Amino acid sequence: MAQYRVLTGIDYPPNKRAEAGDVVTDLPPQSVKWLLESGVIEDTSKPSKKVVTPKEEPKAEPVVEAESAVEAEPVVEAKIKTKEVAFDPDAKDGDGDGFVQDGTPHQRPVEEK
């Protein structure tokens, strides 16, 4: 009797269900051909047509010395847009982060008086 491995879950008469990986022997004969052609089942009584090749070990990458390494791209410094604010010698630290006039060219640590 032929055996078939189910590759995709199927319902088949009379009120049966086979999940992927199940091996069944009671499929309707009129359905076997198209189920094989559509790749839903495979015939386990015949040798597999799949060619299994052994996996190759990954080859180690050669170590590249720092002197022969590819040059790094130059770092481009982005200009930070700041608010146009006048210098305030009596500025207060409103947010409590230890700096006055935050986000301006005049940002500085709070001076203890």
C-alpha positions in Angstrom: 0.0 0.0 0.0 1.4 3.4 -0.9 2.2 5.9 1.8 2.1 9.6 1.4 3.6 12.3 3.6 1.4 15.4 4.0 3.3 18.6 3.4 0.3 20.9 4.0 -2.7 20.2 6.2 -5.6 18.7 4.3 -9.1 17.5 4.8 -10.1 14.4 2.9 -13.1 12.1 2.7 -14.7 10.7 4.7 -14.4 13.5 7.3 -10.6 13.0 8.0 -7.8 15.5 8.6 -4.1 15.2 8.1 -1.6 17.8 9.3 1.8 18.6 7.8 4.3 15.8 8.5 1.6 13.0 8.9 2.1 9.9 6.9 -1.2 8.5 5.5 -2.3 5.5 3.5 -6.0 6.1 3.0 -6.1 9.0 0.6 -8.8 8.7 -2.2 -7.0 7.3 -5.3 -8.6 9.8 -7.6 -7.0 12.7 -5.5 -3.5 11.3 -5.2 -2.3 12.5 -8.7 -3.3 16.1 -8.3 -2.2 16.3 -4.6 1.3 15.1 -5.7 1.4 17.5 -8.7 0.4 20.5 -6.5 3.0 19.6 -3.8 0.5 19.0 -1.0 1.8 15.4 -0.5 4.9 13.4 -1.3 5.2 9.7 -2.0 7.3 8.2 0.8 7.4 4.8 -0.8 9.7 6.2 -3.5 13.1 7.6 -2.9 13.2 11.4 -2.6 14.2 13.4 -5.6 15.7 16.0 -3.3 19.5 16.2 -3.5 21.0 16.8 -0.1 24.4 18.4 -0.1 26.5 18.7 3.0 26.8 22.2 4.3 30.2 23.7 4.0 32.0 25.1 7.0 32.2 28.9 6.8 35.6 30.0 5.9 37.4 32.4 8.2 37.9 35.9 6.9 41.5 37.0 6.6 42.6 39.4 9.3 43.2 42.9 7.8 45.9 45.0 9.5 44.8 48.5 10.5 47.3 50.1 8.1 45.9 48.3 5.0 42.3 48.8 6.1 39.9 50.8 3.9 39.9 54.5 4.8 37.0 55.6 7.0 34.6 58.2 5.5 35.2 61.6 6.9 32.9 62.7 9.7 30.7 65.6 8.7 29.7 67.7 11.7 26.2 69.0 11.4 25.5 72.6 12.4 23.1 72.8 15.2 20.5 75.5 14.9 20.3 77.6 18.0 17.9 80.3 19.1 19.1 83.8 18.6 19.1 85.0 22.2 21.0 87.8 23.8 23.4 87.0 26.6 21.8 87.3 30.0 24.3 87.5 32.9 21.5 87.0 35.4 19.9 84.0 33.7 18.2 81.4 35.9 18.2 77.6 35.6 14.5 77.2 34.9 14.5 73.4 34.3 17.0 72.5 37.0 19.5 70.7 34.8 22.5 72.7 36.0 22.8 74.9 32.9 21.4 78.4 32.1 20.3 79.6 28.7 19.9 76.1 27.4 20.1 75.6 23.6 21.7 78.9 22.9 25.3 79.9 22.1 25.4 81.3 25.7 24.6 78.0 27.4 26.8 77.6 30.5 26.8 75.8 33.9 25.1 77.5 36.8 27.5 79.6 38.8 27.2 79.3 42.6 27.0 82.7 44.3 
